[in-house]
Amino acid sequence: MSNKSCSWISCCKPVFDRPSTLTTMAMKFRHYKGGIYELVGAATLESDLTPMTVYRSPDGALWVRPTAVFDEMIELDGKPMRRFSPLP
């Protein structure tokens, strides 16, 4: 995945079309602060239908944030970078 605007959901759409394969996907991302997180899936916020990304930290805790925020570009030391970068 390149640094161009591309949601992990659109890049992984074929996987989500086959839910049985989702659990074997184990896609990992590095947060710009250095932590490694495992993608759990997509969700929808009940109150306003905001698309959400669910991910797991190394200690097993589940986290959720709006997909737009998960996918956004940030600036660190004057350089643009993704908040979460996919790992190979």
Contacts in CASP RR format, 6 or more apart in sequence:
PFRMAT RR
TARGET T0000
AUTHOR 0000-0000-0000
METHOD contacts of the structure
MODEL  1
MSNKSCSWISCCKPVFDRPSTLTTMAMKFRHYKGGIYELVGAATLESDLT
PMTVYRSPDGALWVRPTAVFDEMIELDGKPMRRFSPLP
1 8 0 8 1.000
1 11 0 8 1.000
1 86 0 8 1.000
3 73 0 8 1.000
3 80 0 8 1.000
3 81 0 8 1.000
3 82 0 8 1.000
5 71 0 8 1.000
5 73 0 8 1.000
6 71 0 8 1.000
7 67 0 8 1.000
7 71 0 8 1.000
8 27 0 8 1.000
8 29 0 8 1.000
8 39 0 8 1.000
8 53 0 8 1.000
8 67 0 8 1.000
8 70 0 8 1.000
8 71 0 8 1.000
8 86 0 8 1.000
9 16 0 8 1.000
9 42 0 8 1.000
9 51 0 8 1.000
9 53 0 8 1.000
9 67 0 8 1.000
12 25 0 8 1.000
12 27 0 8 1.000
15 21 0 8 1.000
15 22 0 8 1.000
15 25 0 8 1.000
16 22 0 8 1.000
16 42 0 8 1.000
22 41 0 8 1.000
25 39 0 8 1.000
26 38 0 8 1.000
26 39 0 8 1.000
27 38 0 8 1.000
27 39 0 8 1.000
27 86 0 8 1.000
28 36 0 8 1.000
28 37 0 8 1.000
28 38 0 8 1.000
28 39 0 8 1.000
28 86 0 8 1.000
28 87 0 8 1.000
29 36 0 8 1.000
29 37 0 8 1.000
29 38 0 8 1.000
29 39 0 8 1.000
29 55 0 8 1.000
29 84 0 8 1.000
29 85 0 8 1.000
29 86 0 8 1.000
29 87 0 8 1.000
30 36 0 8 1.000
30 37 0 8 1.000
30 84 0 8 1.000
30 85 0 8 1.000
30 87 0 8 1.000
31 37 0 8 1.000
31 83 0 8 1.000
31 84 0 8 1.000
32 74 0 8 1.000
32 76 0 8 1.000
32 81 0 8 1.000
32 82 0 8 1.000
32 83 0 8 1.000
32 84 0 8 1.000
32 85 0 8 1.000
35 57 0 8 1.000
35 58 0 8 1.000
36 58 0 8 1.000
36 87 0 8 1.000
37 55 0 8 1.000
37 56 0 8 1.000
37 57 0 8 1.000
37 58 0 8 1.000
37 63 0 8 1.000
37 84 0 8 1.000
38 55 0 8 1.000
38 56 0 8 1.000
39 53 0 8 1.000
39 54 0 8 1.000
39 55 0 8 1.000
40 54 0 8 1.000
40 55 0 8 1.000
40 56 0 8 1.000
40 62 0 8 1.000
41 53 0 8 1.000
41 54 0 8 1.000
41 55 0 8 1.000
42 51 0 8 1.000
42 52 0 8 1.000
42 53 0 8 1.000
42 54 0 8 1.000
42 67 0 8 1.000
43 51 0 8 1.000
43 52 0 8 1.000
43 53 0 8 1.000
43 54 0 8 1.000
43 64 0 8 1.000
44 50 0 8 1.000
44 51 0 8 1.000
44 52 0 8 1.000
45 51 0 8 1.000
45 52 0 8 1.000
45 66 0 8 1.000
50 66 0 8 1.000
50 67 0 8 1.000
51 66 0 8 1.000
51 67 0 8 1.000
51 68 0 8 1.000
52 64 0 8 1.000
52 65 0 8 1.000
52 66 0 8 1.000
52 67 0 8 1.000
53 64 0 8 1.000
53 65 0 8 1.000
53 66 0 8 1.000
53 67 0 8 1.000
53 70 0 8 1.000
53 71 0 8 1.000
54 62 0 8 1.000
54 63 0 8 1.000
54 64 0 8 1.000
55 62 0 8 1.000
55 63 0 8 1.000
55 64 0 8 1.000
55 70 0 8 1.000
55 84 0 8 1.000
56 62 0 8 1.000
56 63 0 8 1.000
57 63 0 8 1.000
69 83 0 8 1.000
70 83 0 8 1.000
70 84 0 8 1.000
71 82 0 8 1.000
71 83 0 8 1.000
71 84 0 8 1.000
72 82 0 8 1.000
72 83 0 8 1.000
73 80 0 8 1.000
73 81 0 8 1.000
73 82 0 8 1.000
73 83 0 8 1.000
74 80 0 8 1.000
74 81 0 8 1.000
74 82 0 8 1.000
74 83 0 8 1.000
75 81 0 8 1.000
END
